[in-house]
Amino acid sequence: MKGFETRYTARSHYEIAAGVPLRRAEEQWSSNKRGPQGKKEEKPHWLGDNIPNPFEGTTLIPYRVPAGAEARLIISNSEGKVIQSITLDPKAESIVLKNEKRIPGVYYYSLKLNGQIVESKKMIITGRK
């Protein structure tokens, strides 16, 4: 894996890994959409905003994928060129990316399930001071 070092985190590590309240990631996780019977509908997959964004060294990306699905996180540059593909663990709730070689700029990360991109988000890498 060139450019980003990765590690998976459990829910209890959100605050430690990202330095932000756990509540922010949990708020992204829950769905406010209501179905016909007024019950909350949750998608079987979910891709959260990276925390923090923009970031300089390390960022956390929360996600949820269905058990048994082939799940990957695809990192692309601003021109759409895939620069990294990471296999996601369905049992984990997030992944931490540590920027080691990427130049500052806009990047996109996408959740790919069973060969299809189902969600995409933008992240910004800032320059080192």
C-alpha positions as CSV (number, residue, x, y, z in Angstrom):
1,M,0.0,0.0,0.0
2,K,1.8,3.1,-1.2
3,G,1.2,6.4,0.3
4,F,-1.2,5.6,3.1
5,E,-0.6,3.4,6.1
6,T,-3.8,1.8,7.3
7,R,-5.2,0.3,10.5
8,Y,-8.6,-0.7,11.6
9,T,-10.2,0.6,14.7
10,A,-13.0,-0.5,17.0
11,R,-15.7,2.0,18.1
12,S,-13.8,2.7,21.4
13,H,-10.9,4.1,19.4
14,Y,-12.7,6.9,17.6
15,E,-11.7,9.6,20.1
16,I,-8.2,8.4,20.5
17,A,-7.5,8.0,16.8
18,A,-9.2,11.1,15.5
19,G,-9.2,13.4,18.5
20,V,-12.9,14.2,18.0
21,P,-16.0,13.2,20.0
22,L,-17.4,9.8,19.3
23,R,-20.8,11.4,19.0
24,R,-19.9,13.0,15.6
25,A,-19.2,9.6,14.0
26,E,-22.2,8.1,15.6
27,E,-24.4,10.9,14.3
28,Q,-23.2,10.2,10.7
29,W,-23.9,6.5,11.2
30,S,-27.5,6.8,12.2
31,S,-30.1,7.4,9.5
32,N,-32.9,9.9,9.9
33,K,-34.9,8.5,7.0
34,R,-38.3,6.9,7.9
35,G,-40.0,4.1,6.1
36,P,-43.7,3.7,5.4
37,Q,-44.4,2.6,9.0
38,G,-42.4,5.4,10.5
39,K,-39.5,3.1,11.4
40,K,-35.9,4.1,10.8
41,E,-34.5,2.6,7.7
42,E,-30.8,1.8,7.7
43,K,-28.8,1.0,4.6
44,P,-26.8,-2.2,4.8
45,H,-23.7,-0.1,3.9
46,W,-22.5,3.3,5.0
47,L,-19.4,5.5,4.4
48,G,-18.8,8.3,6.8
49,D,-16.9,11.6,6.5
50,N,-13.3,11.3,7.2
51,I,-12.3,12.9,10.6
52,P,-10.6,15.3,10.6
53,N,-11.0,16.8,7.1
54,P,-8.9,18.5,6.0
55,F,-6.0,16.6,7.5
56,E,-2.3,16.6,7.5
57,G,-1.0,13.3,8.9
58,T,-3.8,10.9,10.0
59,T,-7.5,10.7,9.3
60,L,-10.2,8.2,10.4
61,I,-12.9,6.9,8.0
62,P,-15.9,5.3,9.6
63,Y,-17.9,2.7,7.6
64,R,-20.3,-0.1,7.7
65,V,-20.4,-3.0,5.3
66,P,-22.6,-6.1,5.2
67,A,-21.1,-9.4,6.3
68,G,-20.1,-11.5,3.4
69,A,-19.7,-8.6,1.0
70,E,-16.4,-8.0,-0.8
71,A,-15.7,-4.5,0.4
72,R,-12.9,-2.2,-0.7
73,L,-12.0,1.5,0.0
74,I,-10.8,3.1,-3.2
75,I,-8.6,6.2,-3.0
76,S,-8.5,8.4,-6.1
77,N,-6.7,11.7,-6.9
78,S,-8.5,14.7,-8.2
79,E,-8.1,13.5,-11.8
80,G,-10.0,10.2,-11.0
81,K,-6.9,8.0,-11.1
82,V,-7.1,5.2,-8.6
83,I,-4.0,5.5,-6.3
84,Q,-4.9,2.8,-3.7
85,S,-7.4,0.0,-3.1
86,I,-7.8,-1.3,0.5
87,T,-9.7,-4.4,1.5
88,L,-12.1,-3.5,4.3
89,D,-12.9,-5.7,7.3
90,P,-16.7,-6.1,7.7
91,K,-16.1,-6.6,11.4
92,A,-14.3,-3.3,11.9
93,E,-16.1,0.0,12.1
94,S,-13.5,2.4,10.8
95,I,-10.1,2.6,9.1
96,V,-7.3,5.0,9.9
97,L,-5.2,6.4,7.1
98,K,-1.8,7.8,7.8
99,N,-0.5,10.0,5.0
100,E,3.1,9.3,4.4
101,K,3.8,10.2,0.8
102,R,0.8,12.0,-0.7
103,I,1.1,15.5,-1.8
104,P,-1.4,18.1,-0.5
105,G,-4.6,18.3,-2.5
106,V,-8.1,17.0,-3.0
107,Y,-8.6,13.2,-3.0
108,Y,-11.7,11.0,-3.2
109,Y,-12.5,7.8,-1.3
110,S,-15.2,5.4,-2.4
111,L,-16.8,2.4,-0.9
112,K,-16.9,-0.5,-3.4
113,L,-19.1,-3.4,-2.6
114,N,-19.0,-6.6,-4.7
115,G,-17.4,-4.7,-7.6
116,Q,-19.8,-1.6,-7.6
117,I,-19.0,1.8,-6.1
118,V,-21.9,2.6,-3.8
119,E,-20.7,5.8,-2.1
120,S,-18.0,8.4,-2.5
121,K,-16.6,11.2,-0.4
122,K,-14.0,14.0,-0.7
123,M,-11.0,14.4,1.6
124,I,-8.4,17.2,1.6
125,I,-4.7,16.7,2.5
126,T,-3.0,19.9,3.7
127,G,0.7,20.7,3.5
128,R,3.1,20.0,6.3
129,K,4.2,23.0,8.4
